[in-house]
Amino acid sequence: MPIKPFVTDVNLSKFIAVTDEISKKYAGQLEGWTESPFAWLLTLPSRSRGAAGEAIVDRWLTGNGCSVARSGNTDCDRIINGRKMEIKFSTLWRTGGYVFQQVRDQDYAFVLCLGISPLDVHAWCVPKSVMWSNTIPQHGGKEGKDTKWLSFQASNPPTWLKQYGGSLSEALVVIQNSVR
């Protein structure tokens, strides 16, 4: 139980009581993450999560001998070993799945999907054409064409995705062999 500050203002005291009550509704969002070294990611707004994901990938690949540079434009996130790569990041949803959003038909060769669970990390390095043909429209229903997404249960990735990674080690091999 957190220590409550000494509060003399009655309205502030009532407000604190209300937020304590409401917080219990949202505490479930951290279920399974309380002991995770990655829990801090859940505290970030979505835009910051994406930036953190890119920074994590940058450092991880650099630490594994890859040449990594910022792309300098908005068509892709990084240039890895001379190839343009888009980075998509997802933490595990309460439903047990990953959702990689905002996949666009822009100037890149590969999409790196990084999925972080409370105690595990998954990654796939997928050629753009394969990713684009296996994603579904994100906006506008079947008529939406400019933005797509990929959603699946972390424990059961689509069969087509398995050849592009899964574990960090498997994805690193794909990256090192494909992105030259």
N, C-alpha and C positions, 0 to 999 in steps of 0.2 A: 504494500500500500504506500503510495507516494506521500511524502510529508507535505501537509497543506501549510501554506504561509499564514501567518497571523493576519487576519483580515478584519478590519473594523467597519468597513463600508458594507451595510446590509445588502445593497443591490449587487455588489461585487461578490459577496458570499453566495447569494442565490444564483448568480450567473455561473460561478464555479461549480455549484451543485448540479446545475443543468448540464454543463459540459461534461462533468464526470459521468452523468447518467447516459448521455448521448454517446460518449466515447466507447462505452461497452458494446454498442451496436457495431462500431467500426473496428474493434479490437480483433475480430475474426479475420480481418484482412491480413494480419500478421501470423495467422495460424500456420505452424510449421516453419516459420522463419525466425523465431526468437533466438535460436542457437546458431543461426546461419552466419557465416562470415560475409554474406552478401546482403544481409537485411537492410543495410544502409541505402541500397539502391531503391527500395520501396518508398523511401522518404522523399525521393526526388520527384519534381514534376516531370511529366512525360517528355518534354523537350530536353530537359537536363538528363534524363535517363538515356536518351539516344546519344547525346554528346558523351556521356560517361561510357556508354558501350563502345563508341568509336575510339575513345582514349584507351580503353582496356584492350581492344583489339590491336591498336597501334603498338602499345608497349609489349603485349604478348608476342606478336609477330616479330618485332624488333629483337626481343630477347631470344627468339628462336632462329636468328640469323637472316631474317627477311629484310629487304630494303623497303622501308615504308616512308612515304611522303604524303603530305596533304595535297589534294588535287588542284586547288586553286580555282575551282569553279563548283557550281552546284549540281552538275550532272553526275558526279560520283564523289565518294567520301575520301578515298585514299588511292594512291598509286602504289601497288605492292609488287615488288620485283618487276617493275616496268609495266604492269597491267592495271587498268582502271577497275576499281572494285567499289561496289556499293555495300554498305554495312547495315544490316537490319538486326535489331536487338529486341529481345523479349525476356521478361521474367515470367516464371511459371504463374499462370492464372489459377484462381481457386478451383476451377474446373479440371485442373491437371494438364492443361494444354499450353502450348506456345502460340502466340499470334504475331506474325511478322507483317507489319502494316506499311502502307504507302510505297508499295513496289511500283515504280514508274518505268516507262519505256524511255530511258535516257542513255547517255553515252558512257557505258561501262561494259566490261567483259564478264565479270563475275559478281555474284551476290554472296556475301558472307553472312549467314544467319547465325547469330550467337544467342543461345537460350540458356538462361541461368535459373536453376532450381535451388531450393534451400541448401542442399548439400551436394549438388552435382552441376556440371556445366556441359552443354552440348554445342556442337558447331558443325556447320555444313558449308562448303564452298561450291556453289552451284553456277554453272554457266548461265549467262543471262537468258539465252533462248530457252533453256530447259525450265528455268524459274518462271519466265513469262508464260510459257504454255501450260504450266501446272498450277497457276494461281487463279483466283476468281476475282471478279470486280468488287471493289470495296465500296464505291459510291455509285449511285444511279441504277442499281439493280443490274439486269442483264444488258442494259444499254450503256452502262458505265464502261469506258474503255481506257481512261488515262491512268487510273490508280487501281492496283490490285492488292490482294493480301493472301497469305498462306497461314492456315490454322490447322493444328493437329494435336493429338494427345502426345505428350512428351514420351510416354512409355511405348508409343506405337507410331513412329514416323511413317509417312507413306513409303511404299516400296521403292518408288523411283528416287527418293531422296537418299536412301541408304548408301549408294555408291559414292556420295559426295561428302561423307563424314559420319558423324554421330557423336563419338567421343572427341575430346580435344586432340588426342594423338592421331586419330583417324583423319580429322579435318586438316591437321597440320601436314600430313603426308599428301593429301589432295592439293593443298595450297602450294606446297613446295614442288610438286610434280606438274601442276597445271598452270600455275602463275609464274611463268619464266619470261 
